[in-house]
Amino acid sequence: MCRHLAYLGEPVTLATLVIDPEQSLRRQVTAPRFQHDGRHNRDGFGVGWYESTDAAEPLRYRTTRSLDADDRFAREARQARATVLLAAVRSATPGSAIDERGNAPFADGPWLFSLNGAVGGFRDGLERELRSRVTPGRAQGIEGDTDSETLFALTLDRLDAGATAAEALADVDATLGALTAGPPATLRRIGVPGLAFADKAAAAQHARRSGKARRRGR
């Protein structure tokens, strides 16, 4: 199971979030405190971030190198700044390729998406069923072989149809529940402990709230 980090707040360097904390993602590559499945997350990592509330799309860094061995990222993380960040160190699901295209966060336009855990039965027929429900346009955008990216494509289809982010995730959740003979809202029960979703609107909303709070505090 991978380890994930999400941040929404004032502009800070990536290193402040990903590298420097005592129990940072970099440390969790080899020494996660609360990980039940496996003890290492060395199958690559990814970081997606928005530099400001005006950013139209996020920036992203993904690699199959382990975060604790990537000196290039460590240098760049001292300079790059983020107001919204989504990052993960990967422990690949058995059967998945070790390929940077399988590393969260996944991105499309203004959206970032991350999944922690695995969809039960994905390699036993559910992958075909889920991908058959993705529109041809979104299916062409699937680069890797992970359950996470397939769920992202399904979610993007809902967004394309006019759903809000919350509605899109809930609908994908209900689809999974139906395909696994479970009730709606069963992501956790079928082996998907957490979804994370971000876009630039979150940064703008946070900035507005922070500004109001500062004005009230004067």
N, C-alpha and C positions, 0 to 999 in steps of 0.2 A: 504494500500500500504506500502510495506516495505521501509526501509532506507538502503542505500548501501554505501560502501566505497571501493575505489580502490587506490592502491599505487604502484608506481614504482620508485625506487631511491636507495640511499645509505642505508646500513644496519641501522635499528633503531629498538627499542623495539616495541612490539605490543602495549604496553600501550601508547607510544608516539603517536600512530595513532588512537587507538580505545577508549582510556579512558581519556587521559589528555586534549585534546583540549577543548576549551570553548564550542564549539557546537559538541562535540564528538558523536559517535554512542551511547555511554552509555547514554548521555543526551537525545538523540533523541528517546530513549525508551519511555519517558513520555513527552518530550517537543520539538517536531520537529517544526522548524520555518516555513517550506514551504510545509507541508503535507496537501493535500486537502481531502483525504479520511481517516477519523478516526484521533484520537489524540494519540493513544498509539500503541506501537510495542512490546508487552509483550509475544508473542507466541513463544519465544525461539530466538536463534541466532546462527550464524555460522561464523567461521573465517578460511580461508585457506591461507597459506603463504609458501613461499620458503625461506629457511634460507640463501641460497647463490646462486650464478650463477651456481654452480656445482651440486646443488640438482637435483636428477633425478625425484623426485616427490614431490608435496607439502605436508606439514603437515596440519592437519585439526582438528578443535575443534567445535563440534556441540552439542547443548543441548536444551531441552524445557524450561530450566530456563531462566528467564529474565536477560539480560546482567547487569542491575543495581543491581541484587541480587545474582550474581555469584561470591562469594569471591575467589573460587578456580581459576577461570580464571584470576581475577584481580591480584592474586599473580604470576601466571605463566607468565602473560603478561609483568611483570617487568623484566623477565629473557630472554624470547624468542625474537629473532630478525628476521627481515624480509627484503628482498630486493624487493619482490613483495608480495602484499597482496590483498585479496578480502574478504570482510566481509559484513554481513547483519544482521539487527535486523528485526524480522518477525512480520507482522500483517497478519495472515493467511487469504487467500481467503475464503469466505463463502463456506462451503461444504468440505473443506480440513481438514484432520485430524491434530490435534496438536501432531506432532510426529517429533522427531529430523531428521528423514529421509526426511522430507519435507523442511528442512532448507537449504537455500543456504549458502555457495557455494557448488555445486555438483562437484565431482571429479572423474577422471578416468585417470590412468597413469599420464602423465605430465600436464593434463588439469584441470583447474578450470572453473566453469560456474555459472553465476548468472543472474537472471531475475527479473526485477522490474515491477510489474503490474500483469495483468491477461489476458489470452487469452479468448476473448469473445466467448461464446457458448461451452466452453470446456466441461461443465457438461451436455450439451444438445445434445450430439451425436458427437461432434468434437473430443472428447477424443478417442473414438473408432476408428474413421477414422485416426487420427494421429498415434495411436499405431499400427494400421494395416500396416502402412508404415515403421515401425521399423523392422530391421532384427531380426530373432529369437535370435541370439547371444546377440545383444544389448538389446532386450526386456527383457532377463533374468536378466540384470543388473539393471533394474528399480526397486527400493526398495519401493518407496512411491506412492502417488496418485496425485502428483502435475503436473500442466501443464509445469512447469519449467523443471522438470526431463525428461518429454517426449520430449521436444524440445532439451534437451541436448543429449538424445539418438539419435534423428534424426541427430543432428549435428555431433556426433561421427561417425555415419554411413557414412556421407559425407567425413569425415577425413580418415576413413578406406579406402575409394575408391580413395584417392589420392588428394582430394581437399585441398586447403590452408584454414586457419581459416576464412579469409574474404570470400572466395568462399563458404565455408560450411554454414556460417551464412546467406549469401545472398540467397542460395538455399532453406534453411529452411524458410526464409522470403517469398520467391516466392511461396513455397508450401502453406503457410498459406494464402497468398493473393488469390491463386486459389481456396482454399477450402471455402473461405468466399466471393467468387464472387467479389473480389477486385483486383486491379492491383498489380503487384509485388512491393516489398519494402513497405509494408503497416503495418509493425509491430506496429508503433505508432497509426495508424488509427484504428486498430482492438482492441486496448486496451493493447498493450504491450509497455510501454514507454521506456524501455531500456534493452539491453543485455550487459553483461560484460563477457569477455573471457580472460583467461590468461594462460600462460605456461612458463616453465623455459627459453625458447628462448627469451622471452621479457626481462628477467633479464640480460641475456648474452648480448643482443643487447644494453641495456642501459649501461652496464658496458663498452662495447667497445666505445660507444659514449662519456661517461663521461671521459674515459681515454684519448681520442683524445682531448677533450676540455681542460683537465688539461695540456696536453702537449703543446697545442697551447698557453695556458695562461702563460707558464713559460718564 
